[in-house]
């Protein structure tokens, strides 16, 4: 049961990091292709990348803490 949860957490971590990288690349190329659309906004073009980065960092941090707790529990069994 704990091994399955560990595998699921590895998938969650990898998925969130992959989505973050893909979103960042998309946002960058969209900015390169349509810079005039981003000039209208009051925030810089990379603001959404920073917000997603913080959210992904928080989710990955929580998943790593859970993984450490699982590892500790598996050693005691």
C-alpha positions, -999 to +999 in steps of 0.1 A: +000+000+000+028+025+009+048+016-022+018+023-044+014+057-027+051+064-032+047+056-070+017+078-072+036+107-055+065+102-080+040+105-108+024+136-093+058+153-089+069+145-124+036+155-139+035+189-122+071+197-131+064+186-168+033+208-170+052+237-155+080+234-181+055+230-209+035+261-198+067+281-194+079+273-229+044+280-244+042+313-226+077+323-238+070+315-275+036+332-273+053+363-260+078+361-288+051+357-314+026+383-300+045+409-280+019+436-287-007+416-268+014+416-237+022+453-239-015+460-231-013+441-197-001+459-166+018+429-154+049+416-171+045+386-195+063+362-171+040+368-142+019+337-149+051+316-151+061+329-116+027+321-101+026+286-116+062+281-104+052+290-068+022+267-070+043+238-084+070+243-058+045+242-030+028+210-044+062+193-050+074+203-015+043+188+001+047+156-020+084+153-009+074+157+027+048+129+023+074+107+006+098+112+035+071+102+059+063+071+038+099+062+037+102+065+075+071+044+079+084+017+055+116+014+075+098+009+107+077-020+093 
